[in-house]
Amino acid sequence: MDRSRDAPQSAGMPGRRFDREYYRRFYEDEATRVYARDDVERLCAFALAYLDRLDIDVKRVLDLGCGLGYWRDALARQRKKAKYHGVEISEHLCETMGWEHGSVVDWRGNGAYDLVICHGVLQYLGPADAERAIENLARHCRGALFLEVLTKRDWEENCDRKVTDGDVHLRTGTWYRRRLAPQFLAAGGGLWIGRGAGVTLFELETTG
């Protein structure tokens, strides 16, 4: 199912979709969840280790689309001094978990962040909003971006469709890379280093 040519959604539209049942199915039910806390724990450990190696000191973290707070909890264990800020479009989660309500498309924060997280969010946006979201991620990032997005190839070849939400906009990896490249260097493993971060990546350390 390729919905990449669908009309763009408004920034506020997805919030009504991400209700209690969505999170029960894709995150809380062991039989149908796409991610568990342990998965994010390992992702967090990898990201922090790599950024330490690149001398990016992770003191401020922004999570745009923070969901159930798996990244917050992992960071609290692995980088206790880091200041975490979570923003979420789901009205259900904002009410139950106290997140700041906002969209990755147009949320504006105070200052820049050493690590910006956008985990499993952009595929829910139409093309125009996804482009705006990438620009917004770059606007808030002074260090690194962790980005995970379901692509068309992932849906066709890589993911477990029994537990993956396929009712999304499936675009190619090239579509995302072209829009990320002006502001970021691809470092692998979902990490993108801001071009203004002052970090040197040797040629074979990048994926582009």
Backbone as a printed PyTorch tensor [residue, N CA C, xyz], in Angstrom:
tensor([[[  0.8520,  -1.1850,   0.0000],
         [  0.0000,   0.0000,   0.0000],
         [  0.8880,   1.2340,   0.0000]],

        [[  0.8950,   1.9660,  -1.0950],
         [  1.7170,   3.1640,  -1.2060],
         [  0.8010,   4.3770,  -1.1730]],

        [[  0.8570,   5.1210,  -0.0650],
         [ -0.0090,   6.2790,   0.0990],
         [  0.7870,   7.5700,  -0.0170]],

        [[  1.9540,   7.5060,  -0.6450],
         [  2.8330,   8.6680,  -0.6740],
         [  2.2450,   9.8230,  -1.4600]],

        [[  1.2520,   9.5610,  -2.3060],
         [  0.6670,  10.6460,  -3.0830],
         [ -0.6380,  11.1540,  -2.4720]],

        [[ -0.9900,  10.6670,  -1.3020],
         [ -2.2070,  11.1310,  -0.6450],
         [ -2.1060,  12.6040,  -0.2820]],

        [[ -3.2560,  13.2500,  -0.1210],
         [ -3.2610,  14.6520,   0.2970],
         [ -2.6540,  14.7790,   1.6810]],

        [[ -1.8740,  15.8370,   1.9330],
         [ -1.2620,  16.0160,   3.2520],
         [ -2.3150,  16.1250,   4.3440]],

        [[ -2.0070,  15.5470,   5.4980],
         [ -2.8660,  15.7130,   6.6610],
         [ -2.5260,  17.0160,   7.3490]],

        [[ -3.4850,  17.5490,   8.0830],
         [ -3.1800,  18.7170,   8.9010],
         [ -2.3630,  18.2650,  10.0950]],

        [[ -1.6000,  19.2000,  10.6730],
         [ -0.7160,  18.8320,  11.7800],
         [ -1.4840,  18.2530,  12.9550]],

        [[ -2.7300,  18.6850,  13.1600],
         [ -3.4660,  18.2250,  14.3260],
         [ -4.2490,  16.9530,  14.1050]],

        [[ -4.4170,  16.5090,  12.8600],
         [ -5.2820,  15.3770,  12.5680],
         [ -4.8560,  14.0740,  13.2240]],

        [[ -3.5460,  13.7000,  13.2440],
         [ -3.2020,  12.3950,  13.7860],
         [ -3.5220,  12.2230,  15.2610]],

        [[ -3.6650,  13.2950,  16.0170],
         [ -3.8760,  13.1890,  17.4490],
         [ -5.0990,  12.3880,  17.8240]],

        [[ -6.1510,  12.4740,  17.0320],
         [ -7.3740,  11.7410,  17.3300],
         [ -7.2220,  10.2550,  17.0600]],

        [[ -6.2750,   9.9030,  16.2020],
         [ -6.0610,   8.4970,  15.8490],
         [ -5.3340,   7.7430,  16.9530]],

        [[ -4.4380,   8.4110,  17.6510],
         [ -3.5860,   7.7470,  18.6330],
         [ -4.2800,   7.6990,  19.9880]],

        [[ -5.2960,   6.8350,  20.0680],
         [ -6.1070,   6.7180,  21.2710],
         [ -5.6080,   5.5600,  22.1400]],

        [[ -6.3520,   5.2440,  23.1690],
         [ -5.9640,   4.1840,  24.0850],
         [ -5.7730,   2.8540,  23.3550]],

        [[ -6.6640,   2.5370,  22.4220],
         [ -6.5950,   1.2570,  21.7110],
         [ -5.3360,   1.1500,  20.8520]],

        [[ -4.9240,   2.2520,  20.2220],
         [ -3.7130,   2.2440,  19.4070],
         [ -2.5050,   1.8330,  20.2470]],

        [[ -2.3380,   2.4430,  21.4100],
         [ -1.1770,   2.1370,  22.2430],
         [ -1.2850,   0.7660,  22.8980]],

        [[ -2.4990,   0.3190,  23.2040],
         [ -2.6710,  -1.0320,  23.7380],
         [ -2.2010,  -2.0530,  22.7200]],

        [[ -2.6090,  -1.8730,  21.4590],
         [ -2.2920,  -2.8550,  20.4140],
         [ -0.8120,  -2.8570,  20.0570]],

        [[ -0.2500,  -1.6790,  19.7840],
         [  1.0900,  -1.6300,  19.2080],
         [  2.2180,  -1.5320,  20.2340]],

        [[  1.8780,  -1.3250,  21.5280],
         [  2.9410,  -1.1570,  22.5160],
         [  2.7300,  -1.9450,  23.8080]],

        [[  1.4990,  -2.1740,  24.2100],
         [  1.2690,  -2.7720,  25.5200],
         [  0.9500,  -4.2630,  25.4660]],

        [[  0.3030,  -4.7330,  24.4230],
         [ -0.0530,  -6.1410,  24.2890],
         [  1.1580,  -6.9140,  23.7630]],

        [[  1.6740,  -7.8660,  24.5360],
         [  2.8690,  -8.6110,  24.1410],
         [  2.6780,  -9.3510,  22.8240]],

        [[  1.4600,  -9.7290,  22.5020],
         [  1.2120, -10.5010,  21.2840],
         [  1.2100,  -9.6390,  20.0310]],

        [[  0.9630,  -8.3480,  20.1750],
         [  0.8070,  -7.5050,  18.9810],
         [  1.7030,  -6.2770,  18.9820]],

        [[  2.5370,  -6.1060,  20.0000],
         [  3.3260,  -4.8840,  20.0750],
         [  4.4780,  -4.8960,  19.0720]],

        [[  4.7830,  -3.7240,  18.5450],
         [  5.8790,  -3.5720,  17.5960],
         [  7.1820,  -3.2520,  18.3090]],

        [[  7.1010,  -2.6510,  19.4930],
         [  8.2740,  -2.3060,  20.2780],
         [  8.0110,  -2.5730,  21.7520]],

        [[  9.0550,  -3.0160,  22.4380],
         [  9.0070,  -3.1650,  23.8920],
         [ 10.0220,  -2.2140,  24.5140]],

        [[  9.9260,  -2.0310,  25.8170],
         [ 10.8470,  -1.1170,  26.5090],
         [ 12.3070,  -1.5490,  26.3390]],

        [[ 12.5460,  -2.8490,  26.3480],
         [ 13.9180,  -3.3320,  26.2100],
         [ 14.5180,  -2.9580,  24.8640]],

        [[ 13.6780,  -2.9210,  23.8200],
         [ 14.1760,  -2.5280,  22.4980],
         [ 14.7080,  -1.1060,  22.5270]],

        [[ 13.9530,  -0.2170,  23.1380],
         [ 14.3570,   1.1780,  23.2030],
         [ 15.5450,   1.3500,  24.1490]],

        [[ 15.6100,   0.5300,  25.1760],
         [ 16.7600,   0.5700,  26.0900],
         [ 18.0550,   0.3170,  25.3080]],

        [[ 18.0230,  -0.6550,  24.4100],
         [ 19.2130,  -0.9650,  23.6120],
         [ 19.5000,   0.1350,  22.6040]],

        [[ 18.4560,   0.6720,  21.9930],
         [ 18.6420,   1.7820,  21.0590],
         [ 19.2800,   2.9740,  21.7510]],

        [[ 18.8060,   3.2780,  22.9260],
         [ 19.3260,   4.4080,  23.6890],
         [ 20.7990,   4.1920,  24.0290]],

        [[ 21.1510,   2.9910,  24.4580],
         [ 22.5400,   2.6890,  24.8010],
         [ 23.4410,   2.8540,  23.5870]],

        [[ 22.9860,   2.3760,  22.4430],
         [ 23.7640,   2.5250,  21.2100],
         [ 23.9550,   3.9890,  20.8580]],

        [[ 22.8510,   4.7460,  20.8520],
         [ 22.9280,   6.1530,  20.4610],
         [ 23.8650,   6.9310,  21.3750]],

        [[ 23.7450,   6.7250,  22.6760],
         [ 24.5940,   7.4600,  23.6120],
         [ 26.0630,   7.0800,  23.4530]],

        [[ 26.3330,   5.7960,  23.2380],
         [ 27.7200,   5.3580,  23.0720],
         [ 28.3290,   5.9720,  21.8170]],

        [[ 27.5750,   5.9970,  20.7360],
         [ 28.0940,   6.5580,  19.4910],
         [ 28.3000,   8.0670,  19.6290]],

        [[ 27.3590,   8.7470,  20.2530],
         [ 27.4970,  10.1950,  20.4120],
         [ 28.6340,  10.5360,  21.3730]],

        [[ 28.8620,   9.7090,  22.3750],
         [ 30.0240,   9.9000,  23.2390],
         [ 31.3060,   9.7920,  22.4200]],

        [[ 31.3590,   8.8270,  21.5500],
         [ 32.5300,   8.6270,  20.7030],
         [ 32.7750,   9.8360,  19.7990]],

        [[ 31.6870,  10.5100,  19.3900],
         [ 31.7970,  11.6940,  18.5340],
         [ 31.9370,  12.9820,  19.3400]],

        [[ 32.0470,  12.8580,  20.6580],
         [ 32.1850,  14.0180,  21.5500],
         [ 30.9790,  14.9500,  21.4980]],

        [[ 29.7910,  14.3740,  21.3080],
         [ 28.5540,  15.1360,  21.4280],
         [ 28.0180,  14.8940,  22.8280]],

        [[ 28.0850,  15.8980,  23.6600],
         [ 27.6770,  15.7940,  25.0560],
         [ 26.1620,  15.9510,  25.1510]],

        [[ 25.4880,  14.8800,  25.4920],
         [ 24.0240,  14.8770,  25.4940],
         [ 23.5190,  15.3880,  26.8400]],

        [[ 23.1950,  16.6790,  26.8560],
         [ 22.6560,  17.3090,  28.0610],
         [ 21.1780,  17.6560,  27.9220]],

        [[ 20.7680,  17.9980,  26.7250],
         [ 19.3510,  18.3450,  26.4780],
         [ 18.8070,  17.4370,  25.3860]],

        [[ 17.6540,  16.8180,  25.6720],
         [ 17.0570,  15.8600,  24.7430],
         [ 15.6150,  16.2690,  24.4630]],

        [[ 15.2580,  16.2810,  23.1930],
         [ 13.8930,  16.5660,  22.7660],
         [ 13.3380,  15.3430,  22.0630]],

        [[ 12.1720,  14.8770,  22.5040],
         [ 11.5120,  13.7140,  21.9180],
         [ 10.1890,  14.1770,  21.3090]],

        [[ 10.1590,  14.2920,  19.9930],
         [  8.9620,  14.7550,  19.2910],
         [  8.1640,  13.5400,  18.8220]],

        [[  7.0910,  13.2640,  19.5400],
         [  6.3170,  12.0520,  19.3340],
         [  6.7350,  11.0280,  20.3700]],

        [[  6.6790,  11.4220,  21.6440],
         [  7.3230,  10.6570,  22.7190],
         [  6.5350,   9.4420,  23.1710]],

        [[  5.2790,   9.3080,  22.7510],
         [  4.5230,   8.0960,  23.0260],
         [  4.4150,   7.7690,  24.5040]],

        [[  4.7750,   6.5450,  24.8610],
         [  4.6570,   6.0670,  26.2340],
         [  5.8830,   6.3980,  27.0770]],

        [[  6.8250,   7.1410,  26.5110],
         [  7.9650,   7.5990,  27.2980],
         [  9.0940,   6.5980,  27.4320]],

        [[  9.2060,   5.6650,  26.4800],
         [ 10.2680,   4.6620,  26.5700],
         [ 11.6500,   5.3040,  26.5310]],

        [[ 11.8330,   6.3170,  25.6780],
         [ 13.1270,   6.9950,  25.6110],
         [ 13.4010,   7.7740,  26.8990]],

        [[ 12.3940,   8.4000,  27.4500],
         [ 12.5630,   9.1260,  28.7090],
         [ 13.0770,   8.1870,  29.7920]],

        [[ 12.4600,   7.0120,  29.8980],
         [ 12.8280,   6.0730,  30.9480],
         [ 14.2320,   5.5190,  30.7320]],

        [[ 14.5720,   5.2310,  29.4780],
         [ 15.9160,   4.7150,  29.1810],
         [ 16.9770,   5.7660,  29.4920]],

        [[ 16.7110,   7.0060,  29.1180],
         [ 17.6650,   8.0810,  29.3990],
         [ 17.8120,   8.3160,  30.8980]],

        [[ 16.7300,   8.1790,  31.6420],
         [ 16.7970,   8.3750,  33.0930],
         [ 17.7270,   7.3610,  33.7470]],

        [[ 17.8200,   6.1780,  33.1510],
         [ 18.7120,   5.1520,  33.6900],
         [ 20.1460,   5.3060,  33.1670]],

        [[ 20.2760,   5.7190,  31.9100],
         [ 21.5890,   5.6980,  31.2710],
         [ 22.3050,   7.0500,  31.2340]],

        [[ 21.5500,   8.1260,  31.3400],
         [ 22.1500,   9.4630,  31.3060],
         [ 21.3560,  10.3600,  32.2530]],

        [[ 21.5570,  10.1380,  33.5380],
         [ 20.6980,  10.7290,  34.5650],
         [ 20.6970,  12.2550,  34.5350]],

        [[ 21.7890,  12.8610,  34.1050],
         [ 21.8890,  14.3160,  34.1420],
         [ 21.2720,  14.9840,  32.9130]],

        [[ 20.8980,  14.2160,  31.9280],
         [ 20.3080,  14.7940,  30.7220],
         [ 18.9000,  15.3100,  31.0090]],

        [[ 18.6070,  16.4770,  30.5070],
         [ 17.2800,  17.0700,  30.6630],
         [ 16.4200,  16.6690,  29.4720]],

        [[ 15.3200,  15.9950,  29.7550],
         [ 14.4610,  15.4220,  28.7130],
         [ 13.1770,  16.2310,  28.5860]],

        [[ 12.7530,  16.4520,  27.3360],
         [ 11.4770,  17.1220,  27.0920],
         [ 10.6890,  16.3270,  26.0610]],

        [[  9.4790,  15.9040,  26.4360],
         [  8.6390,  15.1160,  25.5490],
         [  7.4570,  15.9050,  25.0310]],

        [[  7.2130,  15.7650,  23.7310],
         [  6.0850,  16.4280,  23.0650],
         [  5.2960,  15.3500,  22.3330]],

        [[  3.9720,  15.4050,  22.4310],
         [  3.1350,  14.3300,  21.8910],
         [  1.8590,  14.8990,  21.2850]],

        [[  1.4530,  14.3370,  20.1310],
         [  0.2290,  14.7800,  19.4610],
         [ -1.0110,  14.0890,  20.0220]],

        [[ -0.8360,  12.9220,  20.6610],
         [ -1.9710,  12.1590,  21.1670],
         [ -2.6070,  12.8600,  22.3600]],

        [[ -3.8520,  13.2300,  22.2110],
         [ -4.5610,  13.8640,  23.3160],
         [ -4.7130,  12.8860,  24.4820]],

        [[ -4.9010,  11.6050,  24.1540],
         [ -5.0250,  10.5770,  25.1900],
         [ -3.7720,  10.5370,  26.0620]],

        [[ -2.5900,  10.5150,  25.4320],
         [ -1.3590,  10.4310,  26.2170],
         [ -1.0430,  11.7280,  26.9430]],

        [[ -1.3830,  12.8400,  26.3500],
         [ -1.1570,  14.1110,  27.0490],
         [ -1.9860,  14.1770,  28.3250]],

        [[ -3.1840,  13.6330,  28.2550],
         [ -4.0490,  13.6400,  29.4370],
         [ -3.5730,  12.6480,  30.4900]],

        [[ -3.1070,  11.4800,  30.0580],
         [ -2.7720,  10.4330,  31.0130],
         [ -1.3230,  10.4950,  31.4930]],

        [[ -0.4160,  11.0700,  30.6700],
         [  0.9950,  11.0620,  31.0250],
         [  1.5870,  12.4580,  31.2180]],

        [[  0.8060,  13.4740,  30.9030],
         [  1.2490,  14.8330,  31.1780],
         [  2.2240,  15.4210,  30.1760]],

        [[  2.2830,  14.8530,  28.9670],
         [  3.1680,  15.4120,  27.9530],
         [  2.6960,  16.7830,  27.4910]],

        [[  3.6110,  17.5550,  26.9680],
         [  3.2220,  18.7900,  26.2930],
         [  2.5760,  18.4220,  24.9610]],

        [[  1.4330,  19.0110,  24.6850],
         [  0.7320,  18.7030,  23.4400],
         [  1.3250,  19.5080,  22.2990]],

        [[  1.6650,  18.8160,  21.2090],
         [  2.2170,  19.5070,  20.0590],
         [  2.5400,  18.5310,  18.9480]],

        [[  2.8240,  19.0680,  17.7860],
         [  3.1160,  18.2740,  16.5990],
         [  4.5600,  18.4660,  16.1660]],

        [[  5.1620,  17.4010,  15.6630],
         [  6.5110,  17.4810,  15.1050],
         [  6.5650,  18.4610,  13.9390]],

        [[  5.4200,  18.7240,  13.3460],
         [  5.3710,  19.6110,  12.1810],
         [  5.6770,  21.0530,  12.5550]],

        [[  5.1490,  21.5220,  13.6760],
         [  5.2360,  22.9580,  13.9370],
         [  5.4970,  23.3210,  15.4000]],

        [[  5.8510,  22.3500,  16.2490],
         [  6.1520,  22.6840,  17.6410],
         [  7.3890,  23.5570,  17.7050]],

        [[  7.3500,  24.5620,  18.5640],
         [  8.5020,  25.4480,  18.7520],
         [  8.9310,  25.4080,  20.2130]],

        [[ 10.2100,  25.1090,  20.4220],
         [ 10.7280,  25.0420,  21.7660],
         [ 11.6220,  26.2060,  22.0930]],

        [[ 12.2500,  26.1040,  23.2440],
         [ 13.1350,  27.1500,  23.7360],
         [ 14.5780,  26.6710,  23.6200]],

        [[ 15.2910,  27.1530,  22.6210],
         [ 16.6770,  26.7540,  22.4290],
         [ 16.8130,  25.4830,  21.6190]],

        [[ 18.0590,  25.0160,  21.4960],
         [ 18.3580,  23.8300,  20.7000],
         [ 18.7290,  22.6680,  21.6080]],

        [[ 18.7710,  21.4630,  21.0190],
         [ 18.9560,  20.2330,  21.7770],
         [ 20.1370,  19.4330,  21.2300]],

        [[ 20.8150,  18.7450,  22.1490],
         [ 21.9510,  17.9140,  21.7590],
         [ 21.5060,  16.6500,  21.0390]],

        [[ 20.3610,  16.1290,  21.4370],
         [ 19.7830,  14.9510,  20.7940],
         [ 18.2990,  15.1860,  20.5970]],

        [[ 17.8610,  15.0570,  19.3460],
         [ 16.4360,  15.1290,  19.0120],
         [ 16.0050,  13.7290,  18.5740]],

        [[ 14.8980,  13.2630,  19.1100],
         [ 14.3800,  11.9270,  18.8190],
         [ 13.0620,  12.0550,  18.0720]],

        [[ 12.9480,  11.3080,  16.9730],
         [ 11.6830,  11.2340,  16.2380],
         [ 11.5110,   9.7790,  15.8110]],

        [[ 10.8150,   9.0280,  16.6290],
         [ 10.7820,   7.5730,  16.5200],
         [  9.4090,   7.1040,  16.0570]],

        [[  9.3350,   6.6760,  14.7920],
         [  8.0930,   6.1230,  14.2740],
         [  6.9810,   7.1360,  14.1230]],

        [[  7.3030,   8.3310,  13.6270],
         [  6.3210,   9.4160,  13.5540],
         [  6.0520,   9.8640,  12.1160]],

        [[  7.0950,  10.0890,  11.3360],
         [  6.9340,  10.7810,  10.0510],
         [  6.0820,  10.0220,   9.0470]],

        [[  6.0000,   8.6940,   9.1610],
         [  5.1860,   7.9460,   8.2060],
         [  3.6970,   8.2230,   8.3690]],

        [[  3.3130,   8.8330,   9.4820],
         [  1.8990,   9.1650,   9.6810],
         [  1.5140,  10.4990,   9.0570]],

        [[  2.4730,  11.2050,   8.5070],
         [  2.2270,  12.5180,   7.9260],
         [  2.2310,  12.4580,   6.4050]],

        [[  1.3590,  13.2520,   5.7880],
         [  1.4080,  13.4100,   4.3510],
         [  2.7050,  14.0830,   3.9360]],

        [[  3.0140,  14.1000,   2.6290],
         [  4.3150,  14.5950,   2.1750],
         [  4.6330,  16.0260,   2.5650]],

        [[  3.6720,  16.9230,   2.4560],
         [  3.9540,  18.3200,   2.7890],
         [  4.2680,  18.4740,   4.2730]],

        [[  3.4950,  17.8180,   5.1160],
         [  3.7380,  17.9040,   6.5540],
         [  5.0290,  17.1800,   6.9360]],

        [[  5.3470,  16.0890,   6.2670],
         [  6.5940,  15.3840,   6.5570],
         [  7.7930,  16.2690,   6.2260]],

        [[  7.7240,  17.0010,   5.1230],
         [  8.8100,  17.9310,   4.7860],
         [  8.9390,  19.0230,   5.8370]],

        [[  7.8290,  19.5660,   6.2670],
         [  7.8570,  20.5910,   7.3150],
         [  8.4140,  20.0330,   8.6150]],

        [[  8.0730,  18.7860,   8.9040],
         [  8.5660,  18.1600,  10.1310],
         [ 10.0830,  18.0070,  10.0960]],

        [[ 10.6330,  17.6000,   8.9600],
         [ 12.0880,  17.4560,   8.8420],
         [ 12.7730,  18.8010,   9.0420]],

        [[ 12.2040,  19.8540,   8.4680],
         [ 12.7540,  21.1960,   8.6790],
         [ 12.6980,  21.5780,  10.1570]],

        [[ 11.6180,  21.1840,  10.8250],
         [ 11.4670,  21.5110,  12.2390],
         [ 12.4420,  20.7190,  13.1030]],

        [[ 12.6860,  19.4690,  12.7530],
         [ 13.6770,  18.6740,  13.4720],
         [ 15.0560,  19.3190,  13.3770]],

        [[ 15.4030,  19.7740,  12.1830],
         [ 16.6980,  20.4320,  11.9930],
         [ 16.7760,  21.7350,  12.7790]],

        [[ 15.6740,  22.4430,  12.8520],
         [ 15.6360,  23.7240,  13.5640],
         [ 15.9760,  23.5510,  15.0370]],

        [[ 15.5860,  22.4340,  15.6220],
         [ 15.7820,  22.2220,  17.0570],
         [ 17.0610,  21.4600,  17.3960]],

        [[ 17.7830,  20.9960,  16.3880],
         [ 18.9180,  20.1040,  16.6190],
         [ 20.2470,  20.8430,  16.4890]],

        [[ 21.0550,  20.7840,  17.5500],
         [ 22.4070,  21.3420,  17.4840],
         [ 23.4630,  20.2390,  17.5420]],

        [[ 22.9990,  18.9920,  17.7080],
         [ 23.9250,  17.8750,  17.7950],
         [ 23.5400,  16.7570,  16.8520]],

        [[ 22.6770,  15.8490,  17.3320],
         [ 22.3120,  14.6750,  16.5570],
         [ 20.8000,  14.4490,  16.5850]],

        [[ 20.3420,  13.7860,  15.5470],
         [ 18.9460,  13.3680,  15.4200],
         [ 18.8980,  11.8530,  15.3770]],

        [[ 18.0330,  11.2440,  16.2000],
         [ 17.7190,   9.8300,  16.0180],
         [ 16.3740,   9.7670,  15.3080]],

        [[ 16.3730,   9.1340,  14.1330],
         [ 15.1690,   9.0970,  13.3080],
         [ 14.8810,   7.6700,  12.8820]],

        [[ 13.6640,   7.2210,  13.1580],
         [ 13.2080,   5.9400,  12.6240],
         [ 11.8830,   6.1630,  11.9060]],

        [[ 11.8220,   5.7170,  10.6580],
         [ 10.6260,   5.8830,   9.8320],
         [ 10.4050,   4.6000,   9.0310]],

        [[  9.1820,   4.1340,   8.9780],
         [  8.8380,   2.9990,   8.1350],
         [  8.8080,   3.4500,   6.6750]],

        [[  9.6060,   2.8050,   5.8310],
         [  9.6410,   3.1530,   4.4080],
         [  8.9150,   2.0930,   3.5810]],

        [[  8.7840,   2.3870,   2.3030],
         [  8.1260,   1.4500,   1.3900],
         [  8.8760,   0.1230,   1.3450]],

        [[ 10.2130,   0.1620,   1.2590],
         [ 10.9830,  -1.0780,   1.2230],
         [ 10.8620,  -1.8350,   2.5410]],

        [[ 10.8620,  -1.1070,   3.6510],
         [ 10.6960,  -1.7700,   4.9450],
         [  9.3790,  -2.5420,   4.9940]],

        [[  8.3110,  -1.9220,   4.5050],
         [  7.0050,  -2.5800,   4.5250],
         [  7.0070,  -3.8200,   3.6430]],

        [[  7.6840,  -3.7310,   2.4980],
         [  7.6740,  -4.8380,   1.5480],
         [  8.6430,  -5.9560,   1.9310]],

        [[  9.7700,  -5.6150,   2.6020],
         [ 10.8280,  -6.6090,   2.7820],
         [ 11.2540,  -6.8560,   4.2320]],

        [[ 11.1300,  -5.8820,   5.1070],
         [ 11.8210,  -5.9700,   6.3910],
         [ 10.9420,  -6.1550,   7.6250]],

        [[  9.8180,  -5.4750,   7.6860],
         [  9.0620,  -5.4570,   8.9440],
         [  8.1530,  -6.6680,   9.0750]],

        [[  7.7270,  -6.9120,  10.2960],
         [  6.7390,  -7.9390,  10.5930],
         [  5.3620,  -7.2930,  10.4630]],

        [[  4.6650,  -7.5970,   9.3890],
         [  3.3860,  -6.9280,   9.1190],
         [  2.3040,  -7.2790,  10.1440]],

        [[  2.4860,  -8.3610,  10.8570],
         [  1.4690,  -8.7460,  11.8500],
         [  1.4220,  -7.7640,  13.0060]],

        [[  2.5380,  -7.0750,  13.2680],
         [  2.5790,  -6.1650,  14.4100],
         [  2.9040,  -4.7290,  14.0000]],

        [[  3.0230,  -4.4700,  12.7100],
         [  3.3840,  -3.1380,  12.2260],
         [  2.1680,  -2.4390,  11.6500]],

        [[  1.9670,  -1.1920,  11.9930],
         [  0.8590,  -0.4030,  11.4700],
         [  1.1630,  -0.0200,  10.0250]],

        [[  0.4160,  -0.5910,   9.0950],
         [  0.6290,  -0.3040,   7.6810],
         [ -0.2610,   0.7880,   7.1370]],

        [[ -1.1110,   1.3560,   7.9660],
         [ -2.0130,   2.4200,   7.5190],
         [ -1.2810,   3.7550,   7.6130]],

        [[ -0.2390,   3.8980,   6.7900],
         [  0.6570,   5.0450,   6.8610],
         [  1.0230,   5.4770,   5.4440]],

        [[  1.8050,   6.5350,   5.3470],
         [  2.3270,   7.0040,   4.0620],
         [  3.6740,   6.3340,   3.8240]],

        [[  3.7170,   5.4330,   2.8460],
         [  4.9320,   4.6790,   2.5740],
         [  5.7310,   5.3640,   1.4690]],

        [[  6.8290,   5.9910,   1.8830],
         [  7.7110,   6.6710,   0.9370],
         [  9.0500,   5.9450,   0.8650]],

        [[  9.8390,   6.2520,  -0.1410],
         [ 11.1370,   5.5980,  -0.2840],
         [ 12.1610,   6.1910,   0.6830]],

        [[ 13.1910,   5.4220,   0.9620],
         [ 14.2890,   5.9520,   1.7590],
         [ 14.9470,   7.1270,   1.0850]],

        [[ 15.0080,   7.0940,  -0.2480],
         [ 15.6040,   8.2070,  -1.0020],
         [ 14.8430,   9.4930,  -0.7640]],

        [[ 13.5250,   9.4090,  -0.6680],
         [ 12.7080,  10.6110,  -0.4170],
         [ 13.1630,  11.2860,   0.8700]],

        [[ 13.3580,  10.4850,   1.9190],
         [ 13.7880,  11.0550,   3.1990],
         [ 15.2260,  11.5490,   3.1310]],

        [[ 16.1140,  10.7760,   2.5460],
         [ 17.5220,  11.1660,   2.5020],
         [ 17.7170,  12.5050,   1.7970]],

        [[ 17.0010,  12.7050,   0.7150],
         [ 17.1430,  13.9620,  -0.0270],
         [ 16.7420,  15.1620,   0.8120]],

        [[ 15.7750,  14.9970,   1.6630],
         [ 15.2990,  16.1140,   2.4730],
         [ 16.0990,  16.2880,   3.7550]],

        [[ 16.7520,  15.2390,   4.2050],
         [ 17.6100,  15.3290,   5.3850],
         [ 19.0110,  15.8390,   5.0430]],

        [[ 19.4830,  15.5510,   3.8360],
         [ 20.8770,  15.8150,   3.4690],
         [ 21.3110,  17.2750,   3.6130]],

        [[ 20.4650,  18.2660,   3.3260],
         [ 20.9480,  19.6460,   3.4700],
         [ 21.3350,  20.0130,   4.9030]],

        [[ 20.7470,  19.3520,   5.8990],
         [ 20.9790,  19.7100,   7.2960],
         [ 21.7310,  18.6480,   8.0920]],

        [[ 21.7930,  17.4160,   7.5850],
         [ 22.3340,  16.3190,   8.3750],
         [ 23.2770,  15.4390,   7.5620]],

        [[ 24.2080,  14.7970,   8.2880],
         [ 25.0400,  13.7250,   7.7480],
         [ 24.5340,  12.4030,   8.3090]],

        [[ 24.3420,  11.4200,   7.4360],
         [ 23.8820,  10.1060,   7.8760],
         [ 25.0230,   9.3600,   8.5350]],

        [[ 24.8450,   8.9780,   9.7990],
         [ 25.9010,   8.2980,  10.5480],
         [ 25.6020,   6.8220,  10.7620]],

        [[ 24.4610,   6.3400,  10.2770],
         [ 24.0990,   4.9360,  10.4330],
         [ 23.3470,   4.6780,  11.7230]],

        [[ 22.6400,   3.5640,  11.7480],
         [ 21.9070,   3.1650,  12.9490],
         [ 20.7770,   4.0980,  13.3220]],

        [[ 20.2930,   4.8880,  12.3620],
         [ 19.2260,   5.8410,  12.6470],
         [ 19.7130,   7.1840,  13.1400]],

        [[ 21.0240,   7.3520,  13.2940],
         [ 21.5810,   8.6190,  13.7670],
         [ 21.9760,   9.5120,  12.5970]],

        [[ 21.6150,  10.7670,  12.7330],
         [ 21.9560,  11.8000,  11.7550],
         [ 22.6230,  12.9400,  12.5120]],

        [[ 23.7840,  13.3470,  12.0580],
         [ 24.5640,  14.3690,  12.7520],
         [ 24.3340,  15.7150,  12.0720]],

        [[ 23.9660,  16.7100,  12.8590],
         [ 23.7310,  18.0360,  12.3040],
         [ 24.9930,  18.5960,  11.6640]],

        [[ 24.8490,  19.1800,  10.4940],
         [ 26.0120,  19.7090,   9.7780],
         [ 26.6610,  20.8570,  10.5340]],

        [[ 25.9320,  21.4970,  11.4250],
         [ 26.5070,  22.5760,  12.2100],
         [ 27.0440,  22.1330,  13.5560]],

        [[ 27.1190,  20.8240,  13.7920],
         [ 27.5330,  20.3180,  15.1030],
         [ 29.0430,  20.3490,  15.2970]],

        [[ 29.7900,  20.6030,  14.2360],
         [ 31.2410,  20.6380,  14.3570],
         [ 31.8680,  19.2670,  14.4940]],

        [[ 31.1930,  18.2480,  13.9930],
         [ 31.6870,  16.8680,  14.0860],
         [ 32.2200,  16.4310,  12.7200]],

        [[ 33.3950,  15.8250,  12.7110],
         [ 33.9650,  15.2840,  11.4820],
         [ 33.6700,  13.7990,  11.4010]],

        [[ 33.0200,  13.3850,  10.3330],
         [ 32.7830,  11.9740,  10.0570],
         [ 33.6390,  11.5830,   8.8560]],

        [[ 34.4610,  10.5500,   9.0250],
         [ 35.2310,  10.0620,   7.8990],
         [ 34.2940,   9.4120,   6.8810]],

        [[ 34.7780,   9.3210,   5.6440],
         [ 33.9200,   8.9430,   4.5300],
         [ 33.1510,   7.6490,   4.7790]],

        [[ 33.8300,   6.6110,   5.2530],
         [ 33.1550,   5.3350,   5.4350],
         [ 32.3950,   5.2330,   6.7560]],

        [[ 32.3790,   6.3080,   7.5280],
         [ 31.5220,   6.3530,   8.7110],
         [ 30.1210,   6.8340,   8.3690]],

        [[ 29.9510,   7.3830,   7.1910],
         [ 28.6390,   7.8440,   6.7700],
         [ 28.0090,   6.8270,   5.8340]],

        [[ 26.7010,   6.9060,   5.7130],
         [ 25.9820,   5.9780,   4.8420],
         [ 25.5840,   6.6320,   3.5370]],

        [[ 25.9940,   7.8710,   3.3260],
         [ 25.6150,   8.5630,   2.1060],
         [ 26.7790,   8.7200,   1.1520]]])
